[in-house]
Amino acid sequence: MSEWISVKDRLPPIRRALSDPCQLEGKEIPTLYRSGEVICWDGKRVSGSIVEWFHGQLPLSGITHWMPLPTPPAE
């Protein structure tokens, strides 16, 4: 079984970049990234989720730890 990974140590693999860096009213908006489905811990509960975060920042959803999904059953 995988160990929990702190979002401060490493974020889940990027599955998709949802935006490009851009400027809005003179402020730079960084790229928004989305992971694939992972298991998440937010300090209260465990859930399966897709994680989103801006480049160089922590996840938007408030998760603190994550781990990859296990391999699905063969049948």
DOFIDREN-701952 format. One record per atom (N, C-alpha, C): x, y, z; residue in three letters. Coordinates in steps of 0.001 Angstrom, whole numbers, plus 500000, padded with zeros to 6 digits. Layout:
XYZALA/...
end
This chain:
500835498816500000MET/500000500000500000MET/500878501245500000MET/500481502229499272SER/501228503479499193SER/501137504258500501SER/502105505093500725GLU/502109505979501882GLU/501489507315501489GLU/500940508022502465TRP/500403509365502224TRP/501541510300501842TRP/501284511178500884ILE/502271512157500411ILE/501760513546500761ILE/502553514313501465SER/502169515681501820SER/502195516561500572SER/501200517440500423VAL/501194518360499276VAL/502345519359499373VAL/502926519506500566LYS/504097520378500717LYS/505349519727500138LYS/505358518382500090ASP/506494517646499531ASP/506356517444498025ASP/505122517122497588ARG/504909516817496168ARG/503415516839495873ARG/503054517395494741LEU/501670517387494285LEU/501443516199493365LEU/500179515795493177PRO/499914514665492272PRO/500394514977490853PRO/500610513947490037PRO/501016514195488653PRO/499972515050487927PRO/500448515967487118ILE/499559516835486340ILE/498961516026485201ILE/497645516017485124ARG/496972515347484015ARG/496609516351482922ARG/496347517598483355ARG/495913518603482389ARG/496202520000482916ARG/496691520879482055ALA/496818522299482370ALA/495545522971481862ALA/494822523627482754LEU/493532524211482399LEU/493630525634481877LEU/494778526253482040SER/494940527626481568SER/496416527906481314SER/496671528975480604ASP/498024529465480415ASP/498212530656481340ASP/499465530961481732PRO/499664532166482528PRO/499147533367481739PRO/498530534307482422CYS/498016535499481745CYS/498026536671482708CYS/497771537850482193GLN/497703539069482996GLN/496251539517483080GLN/495805539909484266LEU/494468540432484472LEU/494587541653485360LEU/494243542803484812GLU/494344544073485537GLU/495742544272486129GLU/496752543912485345GLY/498138544114485745GLY/498702543054486675GLY/497895542063487040LYS/498381540986487906LYS/498494539708487097LYS/499588538975487329GLU/499770537714486611GLU/498966536603487275GLU/498196535898486477ILE/497431534730486924ILE/498230533504486479ILE/498694532669487425PRO/499502531508487040PRO/498657530407486394PRO/499322529438485802THR/498671528287485188THR/497903527491486243THR/496704527046485878LEU/495895526185486744LEU/496072524743486273LEU/496464523851487203TYR/496705522455486882TYR/495621521582487497TYR/495393520417486863ARG/494442519427487373ARG/495109518063487323ARG/494960517313488423SER/495493515948488483SER/494455514966487954SER/494843513701487886GLY/493879512631487702GLY/493281512301489067GLY/492444511307489124GLU/491810510897490384GLU/492860510336491337GLU/492832510795492579VAL/493719510322493638VAL/492909510190494928VAL/493488509583495938ILE/492880509532497268ILE/493411510729498043ILE/492524511467498706CYS/492902512722499375CYS/492545512698500858CYS/493298513458501634TRP/493020513686503061TRP/493029515188503275TRP/491968515731503893ASP/491880517171504128ASP/491929517543505600ASP/492341516587506434GLY/492395516831507870GLY/491143516353508587GLY/490085516020507820LYS/488831515562508403LYS/488358514239507816LYS/488575514059506519ARG/488059512854505863ARG/488940512442504685ARG/488790511171504317VAL/489454510605503149VAL/488430510574502021VAL/488850510949500820SER/487938510919499666SER/488740510708498394SER/488060510249497367GLY/488644510193496036GLY/488326511509495344GLY/489316512103494709SER/489082513419494124SER/490095513735493043SER/489779514732492253ILE/490711515348491317ILE/491201516625491995ILE/492502516840491994VAL/493093517979492694VAL/493417519090491691VAL/493098520326492045GLU/493439521491491210GLU/494286522461492026GLU/495274523072491360TRP/496131524053492019TRP/496731524977490976TRP/497044526193491429PHE/497761527134490580PHE/499250526865490705PHE/499984527088489611HIS/501432526862489583HIS/502094527514490800HIS/502889526731491519GLY/503641527245492653GLY/502835527396493931GLY/501579526907493952GLN/500732527054495133GLN/500192525701495585GLN/499576525693496753LEU/498972524468497283LEU/497591524260496679LEU/497022523049496788PRO/495723522764496195PRO/494616523703496670PRO/493669523972495779LEU/492541524854496070LEU/491566524228497061LEU/491477522914497074SER/490474522211497877SER/490828522083499354SER/492021522462499746GLY/492420522360501143GLY/492966521003501550GLY/493212520104500575ILE/493785518810500955ILE/495204519003501467ILE/495596518130502383THR/496943518213502954THR/497827517056502512THR/497188515909502174HIS/497927514711501768HIS/497157513991500674HIS/497878513183499905TRP/497251512412498828TRP/498034511128498621TRP/497432510180497900MET/498128508971497466MET/497472508483496181MET/498226507772495346PRO/497639507231494111PRO/496530506233494428PRO/495593506081493501LEU/494569505055493634LEU/495225503674493509LEU/494704502693494218PRO/495237501337494036PRO/494878500803492657PRO/495532499737492252THR/495220499074490994THR/493816498482491083THR/492969498711490067PRO/491609498156490136PRO/491619496637490041PRO/490542495996490495PRO/490461494534490400PRO/490514494057488958PRO/491008492856488746ALA/491109492301487401ALA/489745491883486850ALA/488790491561487707GLU/487460491125487264GLU/486418492162487550GLU/
end
